[in-house]
Amino acid sequence: MNLINNSSKLLLAVFLMMNLSNTYAKKQIVDAQVQEAAAEAMEAAGAEATVASDEEAACRADDACDVASAVSEDERYGGIEQEYVVKGCKVTIYNDGPVKMVNVKTNKPCDAPIPKDHKFSKETRTYQENGCTITESKYADGIADAVMDCSKRDKTK
């Protein structure tokens, strides 16, 4: 009975691994077909296909970015406020809040300390409503966020 149970588990594991492998292969095929169709559409429209830089190619290969943009990060984030290197990690702090940290040698993401007073948002507004403190932030990329702190209100109940 134990042998049958173990055999069943093994067969199930093999089946799941094969299914996962097939799903991944299908995804890769679809991605390749989409890229090929996009290239054909560009050629049909008369657009010139340009060769992506190494950075853009890496970005697309590991899905680390959403959209490749012709606008530089300096322009997109309001210019560079501060730039420094700590233990081989280059830190770029932009005026509108975002922070970029990359390894000087490999140009891959890394960790480094940033100033304690750095604000990650472009605009911040704080107000009270129903006993809660609400902080609204608008980021450089246009996304807005709000945090509601009701800890003081909840303690009084």
C-alpha positions in Angstrom: 0.0 0.0 0.0 2.8 2.4 0.9 4.6 1.5 -2.4 1.4 2.4 -4.4 1.0 5.7 -2.4 4.7 6.7 -3.1 4.3 5.7 -6.8 1.2 7.8 -7.1 3.0 10.8 -5.5 5.9 10.3 -7.9 3.7 10.1 -11.0 1.8 13.2 -9.8 5.0 15.2 -9.3 6.3 14.1 -12.8 3.0 15.1 -14.4 3.0 18.5 -12.7 6.6 19.2 -13.7 5.8 18.3 -17.3 2.7 20.4 -17.3 4.7 23.4 -15.9 7.4 22.9 -18.4 4.9 22.8 -21.3 3.2 25.9 -20.0 6.5 27.8 -19.8 7.4 26.6 -23.3 4.1 27.8 -24.7 4.5 31.2 -23.0 8.0 31.5 -24.6 6.5 30.6 -28.1 3.7 33.2 -27.7 6.2 35.9 -26.6 8.4 35.2 -29.6 5.3 35.3 -31.9 4.2 38.6 -30.4 7.7 40.1 -30.9 7.8 38.8 -34.5 4.3 40.1 -35.3 5.3 43.5 -33.9 8.4 43.7 -36.0 6.4 42.7 -39.1 3.8 45.4 -38.3 6.6 48.0 -38.0 8.1 47.0 -41.3 4.7 47.0 -43.0 4.0 50.6 -41.7 7.3 51.7 -43.1 8.9 52.3 -39.7 12.6 51.6 -39.3 13.4 49.0 -36.8 16.2 50.1 -34.5 18.5 47.8 -32.6 17.8 48.1 -28.9 20.7 48.9 -26.6 22.1 46.3 -24.3 20.2 47.9 -21.4 16.9 47.9 -23.2 17.4 44.3 -24.4 18.1 43.2 -20.9 15.1 45.0 -19.7 12.9 43.3 -22.2 14.5 39.9 -21.6 13.8 39.7 -17.9 10.5 41.7 -18.0 12.1 44.2 -15.6 10.4 47.2 -17.3 7.0 47.9 -18.6 7.7 50.2 -21.5 10.9 51.3 -23.2 10.9 55.1 -23.4 12.9 57.6 -25.5 12.7 60.1 -22.6 15.7 60.0 -20.4 15.3 59.3 -16.7 16.7 62.8 -15.9 13.9 64.4 -17.9 11.2 62.0 -16.6 12.0 62.6 -12.9 12.8 66.3 -12.9 16.6 66.1 -13.1 19.2 64.8 -10.8 19.2 66.2 -7.2 22.1 64.2 -5.9 24.5 61.4 -7.1 27.0 59.5 -5.0 28.8 56.1 -4.8 28.8 53.9 -1.7 30.7 50.5 -1.7 30.5 50.2 -5.5 26.8 51.1 -5.6 26.0 54.3 -7.6 23.0 56.1 -6.1 21.1 58.7 -8.2 18.4 60.7 -6.4 16.0 62.5 -8.7 14.3 65.8 -7.9 10.8 64.3 -8.1 11.5 61.6 -5.6 12.6 58.3 -7.3 16.0 56.8 -6.4 18.1 54.6 -8.7 20.8 52.3 -7.3 23.1 50.3 -9.6 26.4 48.6 -9.2 29.1 50.6 -10.8 30.8 47.6 -12.5 27.8 45.5 -13.5 25.1 48.1 -13.9 22.7 45.8 -12.0 20.5 46.9 -9.0 22.1 47.1 -5.6 21.4 48.4 -2.1 22.9 51.6 -0.5 21.8 54.0 2.2 19.9 57.1 1.2 19.5 60.3 3.2 17.0 60.0 6.0 15.1 63.1 5.0 14.5 62.0 1.4 10.9 62.3 0.2 9.9 59.7 -2.3 6.9 61.6 -3.5 6.5 64.8 -5.5 3.6 66.3 -3.5 2.4 65.3 -0.1 -0.7 66.5 1.7 -1.7 65.5 5.3 -5.1 66.2 6.9 -7.4 64.9 9.6 -10.8 63.2 8.9 -13.0 61.3 11.3 -10.2 61.1 13.9 -7.7 59.6 11.4 -4.6 61.2 9.9 -4.6 60.9 6.1 -1.5 61.4 4.1 -1.9 61.7 0.3 1.2 61.5 -2.0 1.5 62.1 -5.7 4.6 60.4 -7.3 6.6 61.5 -10.3 5.1 58.9 -12.5 1.6 60.3 -11.9 0.4 57.6 -9.5 -1.3 58.8 -6.3 -1.4 57.0 -3.0 -3.0 57.6 0.4 -2.2 56.2 3.8 -4.8 56.4 6.6 -3.6 56.2 10.2 -6.4 55.7 12.7 -4.3 54.4 15.5 -5.0 57.5 17.8 -8.7 57.2 17.1 -8.8 53.5 17.9 -6.9 54.0 21.2 -9.6 56.4 22.5 -12.4 53.9 22.0 
